[in-house]
Amino acid sequence: MLDMPNAFPPPASPRHVLIVGGGIAGPALALFLAKAGIRATIYEAHGELANIGGAICIAPNGMNVLAQIGLADRVADAGTPITSMAFHTPKGRFLGSMSYGRTSGAGRPAIALARSTFQAMLLAAAAERGIAIHYGKRLATIDDDGTHVSVRFEDGTQADGDLLIGADGIRSRVRRCLLPDAPEPAFTGLTGAGGFLPRSQVPAIEPRDENVMHLCYGTGAFIGYACGDRGATDGAFWWYALARETPLDTDSRAALMGEAGMQALLHAGKGWSPEIRAMLAATTRAIPPLDIYDMPSLPLWWAGRVALIGDAAHAVSPHSGQGVSMALEDAIIMARELRDAPAAPEIAFEAFVKARRERTEKVIAFGRLSGNSKRHGPVMTFIQSLLMPLFLRFAPSFAWVYDYKVAWDETRLEEKTAA
């Protein structure tokens, strides 16, 4: 539960920010806060974060954020640039392609790599800057007295700070304390999983270029694959989405694990090509199945001295290709607002919401639309394959996604003071 006063007394300059969540948004926020001279401490529920998750693709807008904390070049050296997407039928027939993230104002290209590789970079950068990270800290309660915040963890320990930022994902405990009646995450009707494999085992389907991400649409099923980490023995990855009416229960989850799960995927596509089948057979590390959710609009993202960022505030489905980039955008903007309104966190929090709500909700809607294209039955899948070349020829611009830039040196202080 969250114990919070009715009034918000004049606050002091934030000297210590508690961050719950050590995934992507939390460490990125801590790095930007350090750049602003604000101390942050991260508390992560898991005992460790090694090898969690599958692969990610950091879009140009996310890479532009990373450049401002000195990580963009490290990420680019570790992963593979993705500059286009190729679309195929389940049999492998090429339907067409479109550029990815190559709009005029995008700047850096998108980079694909393992989530664990990227997270290790964030955590190493945090350690280099002296940012403390405590593991095995599962949040229990929050006490906001109007001047400071105290949090208690399930292991009985406590932490005190000036502000608390919840960056603890779609199942956020901070959100539950802050908004006990908030809507729950919404199931998108898809379940996803994937795996890693050697680059040499990537299907030899045109266009054969390591900078191309391949997307194959079957009946009620979808498979994508691309190259990722350059230094890994399994430096390529694949992922799938299967249509479902309801989230997985224990039995249905077990049916999608191991060899049984692979057979279910092969059956769902109604005839995946031999190249796709060979790729799946070459998997060296499998990612277990997870239901795919996004987040309905929340009534508020902050109260008192507690605020939400990343998936805790506005979880987007992976179909948008923007989950990591939205977290990174949140991090730089939240840190910048706290830097520019050091004595008034309520002004900083409200400015953050103003800057982020409309954009993130638009991305959520885009992700859901993209996900729906992977749920079609046989008739709509056939029609989709017929119309895909036409769509690719006249595809709308995604500049609104990729050209979005946030400059650390910008300030909104005059605007906020006038408001």
CORHU-V174451 format. One record per residue. N is the residue number from 1. RES is the residue in three letters. PHI is phi in degrees with one decimal (999 if undefined). Layout:
BEGIN
N:RES:PHI ; N:RES:PHI
END
This chain:
BEGIN
1:MET:999 ; 2:LEU:-111.8 ; 3:ASP:-100.5 ; 4:MET:-137.2 ; 5:PRO:-71.2 ; 6:ASN:-74.3 ; 7:ALA:-100.4 ; 8:PHE:-113.6 ; 9:PRO:-69.0 ; 10:PRO:-56.4 ; 11:PRO:-85.6 ; 12:ALA:-88.0 ; 13:SER:-60.5 ; 14:PRO:-67.3 ; 15:ARG:-105.5 ; 16:HIS:-143.9 ; 17:VAL:-106.1 ; 18:LEU:-87.3 ; 19:ILE:-119.8 ; 20:VAL:-96.5 ; 21:GLY:123.4 ; 22:GLY:-111.1 ; 23:GLY:-76.4 ; 24:ILE:-104.9 ; 25:ALA:-62.2 ; 26:GLY:-62.5 ; 27:PRO:-60.4 ; 28:ALA:-63.1 ; 29:LEU:-61.1 ; 30:ALA:-59.9 ; 31:LEU:-65.8 ; 32:PHE:-71.0 ; 33:LEU:-63.2 ; 34:ALA:-60.7 ; 35:LYS:-63.2 ; 36:ALA:-87.6 ; 37:GLY:81.5 ; 38:ILE:-108.9 ; 39:ARG:-75.9 ; 40:ALA:-136.4 ; 41:THR:-127.8 ; 42:ILE:-104.7 ; 43:TYR:-123.3 ; 44:GLU:-114.3 ; 45:ALA:-68.6 ; 46:HIS:-71.7 ; 47:GLY:-71.6 ; 48:GLU:-157.9 ; 49:LEU:-120.1 ; 50:ALA:-66.6 ; 51:ASN:59.1 ; 52:ILE:-89.5 ; 53:GLY:90.5 ; 54:GLY:-98.5 ; 55:ALA:-101.9 ; 56:ILE:-133.6 ; 57:CYS:-129.1 ; 58:ILE:-86.4 ; 59:ALA:-70.5 ; 60:PRO:-53.9 ; 61:ASN:-65.5 ; 62:GLY:-73.1 ; 63:MET:-62.6 ; 64:ASN:-65.9 ; 65:VAL:-69.4 ; 66:LEU:-60.9 ; 67:ALA:-60.6 ; 68:GLN:-86.6 ; 69:ILE:-123.4 ; 70:GLY:73.1 ; 71:LEU:-110.4 ; 72:ALA:-62.7 ; 73:ASP:-68.1 ; 74:ARG:-61.6 ; 75:VAL:-64.8 ; 76:ALA:-62.5 ; 77:ASP:-68.4 ; 78:ALA:-82.5 ; 79:GLY:-110.6 ; 80:THR:-119.2 ; 81:PRO:-64.6 ; 82:ILE:-113.9 ; 83:THR:-115.2 ; 84:SER:-154.8 ; 85:MET:-123.6 ; 86:ALA:-109.7 ; 87:PHE:-110.4 ; 88:HIS:-137.4 ; 89:THR:-78.4 ; 90:PRO:-61.3 ; 91:LYS:-79.8 ; 92:GLY:97.7 ; 93:ARG:-65.9 ; 94:PHE:-75.8 ; 95:LEU:-100.7 ; 96:GLY:145.3 ; 97:SER:-144.6 ; 98:MET:-146.1 ; 99:SER:-68.7 ; 100:TYR:-121.9 ; 101:GLY:66.9 ; 102:ARG:-108.8 ; 103:THR:-71.7 ; 104:SER:-61.9 ; 105:GLY:-106.2 ; 106:ALA:-72.0 ; 107:GLY:84.3 ; 108:ARG:-70.4 ; 109:PRO:-75.9 ; 110:ALA:-67.7 ; 111:ILE:-128.6 ; 112:ALA:-103.3 ; 113:LEU:-166.9 ; 114:ALA:-70.0 ; 115:ARG:-57.6 ; 116:SER:-63.5 ; 117:THR:-64.7 ; 118:PHE:-66.8 ; 119:GLN:-63.8 ; 120:ALA:-61.1 ; 121:MET:-64.2 ; 122:LEU:-61.0 ; 123:LEU:-68.2 ; 124:ALA:-65.7 ; 125:ALA:-64.2 ; 126:ALA:-63.6 ; 127:ALA:-63.1 ; 128:GLU:-59.9 ; 129:ARG:-96.1 ; 130:GLY:75.7 ; 131:ILE:-82.9 ; 132:ALA:-78.6 ; 133:ILE:-127.9 ; 134:HIS:-112.7 ; 135:TYR:-101.2 ; 136:GLY:71.0 ; 137:LYS:-111.1 ; 138:ARG:-91.3 ; 139:LEU:-62.3 ; 140:ALA:-113.2 ; 141:THR:-142.0 ; 142:ILE:-127.7 ; 143:ASP:-125.5 ; 144:ASP:-110.2 ; 145:ASP:-95.6 ; 146:GLY:95.7 ; 147:THR:-122.3 ; 148:HIS:-145.4 ; 149:VAL:-124.2 ; 150:SER:-118.4 ; 151:VAL:-122.3 ; 152:ARG:-118.0 ; 153:PHE:-106.0 ; 154:GLU:-64.4 ; 155:ASP:-83.5 ; 156:GLY:92.0 ; 157:THR:-82.5 ; 158:GLN:-137.9 ; 159:ALA:-135.1 ; 160:ASP:-125.9 ; 161:GLY:-156.9 ; 162:ASP:-85.0 ; 163:LEU:-140.5 ; 164:LEU:-129.6 ; 165:ILE:-116.0 ; 166:GLY:-88.6 ; 167:ALA:-122.6 ; 168:ASP:-103.4 ; 169:GLY:80.6 ; 170:ILE:-66.0 ; 171:ARG:-99.8 ; 172:SER:-53.6 ; 173:ARG:-76.7 ; 174:VAL:-62.1 ; 175:ARG:-62.5 ; 176:ARG:-64.3 ; 177:CYS:-70.7 ; 178:LEU:-73.5 ; 179:LEU:-133.0 ; 180:PRO:-61.5 ; 181:ASP:-103.8 ; 182:ALA:-67.2 ; 183:PRO:-62.8 ; 184:GLU:-83.2 ; 185:PRO:-54.7 ; 186:ALA:-101.7 ; 187:PHE:-70.0 ; 188:THR:-89.1 ; 189:GLY:85.0 ; 190:LEU:-136.3 ; 191:THR:-118.3 ; 192:GLY:-127.6 ; 193:ALA:-162.0 ; 194:GLY:175.3 ; 195:GLY:-175.0 ; 196:PHE:-116.0 ; 197:LEU:-156.3 ; 198:PRO:-63.9 ; 199:ARG:-58.7 ; 200:SER:-65.1 ; 201:GLN:-99.3 ; 202:VAL:-66.1 ; 203:PRO:-53.9 ; 204:ALA:-85.5 ; 205:ILE:-112.5 ; 206:GLU:-67.6 ; 207:PRO:-79.3 ; 208:ARG:-90.2 ; 209:ASP:-151.5 ; 210:GLU:-66.5 ; 211:ASN:-92.2 ; 212:VAL:-104.3 ; 213:MET:-98.3 ; 214:HIS:-101.4 ; 215:LEU:-127.3 ; 216:CYS:-118.1 ; 217:TYR:-106.1 ; 218:GLY:-108.4 ; 219:THR:-80.7 ; 220:GLY:65.6 ; 221:ALA:-154.1 ; 222:PHE:-145.6 ; 223:ILE:-132.3 ; 224:GLY:-123.8 ; 225:TYR:-152.9 ; 226:ALA:-165.8 ; 227:CYS:-89.0 ; 228:GLY:-131.6 ; 229:ASP:-57.4 ; 230:ARG:-79.2 ; 231:GLY:-93.2 ; 232:ALA:-100.1 ; 233:THR:-68.0 ; 234:ASP:-110.5 ; 235:GLY:-90.7 ; 236:ALA:-133.1 ; 237:PHE:-150.2 ; 238:TRP:-136.9 ; 239:TRP:-149.0 ; 240:TYR:-135.0 ; 241:ALA:-136.3 ; 242:LEU:-117.0 ; 243:ALA:-73.5 ; 244:ARG:-144.8 ; 245:GLU:-80.2 ; 246:THR:-134.3 ; 247:PRO:-61.8 ; 248:LEU:-65.7 ; 249:ASP:-104.1 ; 250:THR:-59.0 ; 251:ASP:-69.6 ; 252:SER:-70.0 ; 253:ARG:-66.8 ; 254:ALA:-61.3 ; 255:ALA:-70.1 ; 256:LEU:-104.8 ; 257:MET:-98.2 ; 258:GLY:60.3 ; 259:GLU:-64.7 ; 260:ALA:-62.9 ; 261:GLY:-65.6 ; 262:MET:-63.6 ; 263:GLN:-66.1 ; 264:ALA:-63.4 ; 265:LEU:-65.5 ; 266:LEU:-62.2 ; 267:HIS:-69.1 ; 268:ALA:-63.7 ; 269:GLY:-74.0 ; 270:LYS:56.6 ; 271:GLY:110.8 ; 272:TRP:-62.9 ; 273:SER:-65.4 ; 274:PRO:-56.7 ; 275:GLU:-64.9 ; 276:ILE:-66.4 ; 277:ARG:-61.2 ; 278:ALA:-66.9 ; 279:MET:-61.9 ; 280:LEU:-61.7 ; 281:ALA:-68.8 ; 282:ALA:-88.0 ; 283:THR:-59.7 ; 284:THR:-101.6 ; 285:ARG:-137.1 ; 286:ALA:-100.0 ; 287:ILE:-100.5 ; 288:PRO:-64.8 ; 289:PRO:-68.7 ; 290:LEU:-138.0 ; 291:ASP:-70.8 ; 292:ILE:-102.8 ; 293:TYR:-122.8 ; 294:ASP:-131.4 ; 295:MET:-116.4 ; 296:PRO:-61.1 ; 297:SER:-61.6 ; 298:LEU:-89.9 ; 299:PRO:-66.0 ; 300:LEU:-155.8 ; 301:TRP:-112.7 ; 302:TRP:-155.4 ; 303:ALA:-158.8 ; 304:GLY:61.3 ; 305:ARG:-107.3 ; 306:VAL:-124.5 ; 307:ALA:-140.2 ; 308:LEU:-114.4 ; 309:ILE:-139.1 ; 310:GLY:63.0 ; 311:ASP:-62.5 ; 312:ALA:-62.8 ; 313:ALA:-100.1 ; 314:HIS:-156.4 ; 315:ALA:-58.0 ; 316:VAL:-105.0 ; 317:SER:-74.3 ; 318:PRO:-64.7 ; 319:HIS:-64.1 ; 320:SER:-76.7 ; 321:GLY:67.6 ; 322:GLN:-127.5 ; 323:GLY:-58.0 ; 324:VAL:-66.5 ; 325:SER:-66.3 ; 326:MET:-64.3 ; 327:ALA:-63.0 ; 328:LEU:-68.1 ; 329:GLU:-60.7 ; 330:ASP:-56.3 ; 331:ALA:-61.4 ; 332:ILE:-68.0 ; 333:ILE:-72.7 ; 334:MET:-62.1 ; 335:ALA:-63.6 ; 336:ARG:-64.9 ; 337:GLU:-66.2 ; 338:LEU:-67.8 ; 339:ARG:-63.6 ; 340:ASP:-84.2 ; 341:ALA:-131.5 ; 342:PRO:-63.8 ; 343:ALA:-101.2 ; 344:ALA:-142.6 ; 345:PRO:-60.7 ; 346:GLU:-64.2 ; 347:ILE:-69.6 ; 348:ALA:-62.0 ; 349:PHE:-64.3 ; 350:GLU:-68.4 ; 351:ALA:-65.4 ; 352:PHE:-61.2 ; 353:VAL:-61.0 ; 354:LYS:-60.8 ; 355:ALA:-76.4 ; 356:ARG:-113.2 ; 357:ARG:-59.8 ; 358:GLU:-60.6 ; 359:ARG:-66.5 ; 360:THR:-66.3 ; 361:GLU:-69.0 ; 362:LYS:-67.3 ; 363:VAL:-67.6 ; 364:ILE:-58.7 ; 365:ALA:-64.0 ; 366:PHE:-63.6 ; 367:GLY:-63.5 ; 368:ARG:-66.9 ; 369:LEU:-62.6 ; 370:SER:-64.5 ; 371:GLY:-64.1 ; 372:ASN:-62.7 ; 373:SER:-70.8 ; 374:LYS:-101.5 ; 375:ARG:-112.1 ; 376:HIS:-69.4 ; 377:GLY:-79.1 ; 378:PRO:-61.8 ; 379:VAL:-66.7 ; 380:MET:-67.1 ; 381:THR:-64.4 ; 382:PHE:-64.6 ; 383:ILE:-62.7 ; 384:GLN:-61.1 ; 385:SER:-66.1 ; 386:LEU:-71.0 ; 387:LEU:-88.3 ; 388:MET:-56.9 ; 389:PRO:-58.6 ; 390:LEU:-67.9 ; 391:PHE:-61.3 ; 392:LEU:-65.3 ; 393:ARG:-70.5 ; 394:PHE:-116.8 ; 395:ALA:-60.8 ; 396:PRO:-67.2 ; 397:SER:-74.3 ; 398:PHE:-107.9 ; 399:ALA:-59.7 ; 400:TRP:-62.9 ; 401:VAL:-85.8 ; 402:TYR:-84.2 ; 403:ASP:-83.8 ; 404:TYR:-66.1 ; 405:LYS:-127.6 ; 406:VAL:-121.2 ; 407:ALA:-98.0 ; 408:TRP:-60.1 ; 409:ASP:-79.3 ; 410:GLU:-70.6 ; 411:THR:-135.4 ; 412:ARG:-107.5 ; 413:LEU:-59.3 ; 414:GLU:-65.8 ; 415:GLU:-61.6 ; 416:LYS:-66.8 ; 417:THR:-66.6 ; 418:ALA:-65.8 ; 419:ALA:-68.3
END
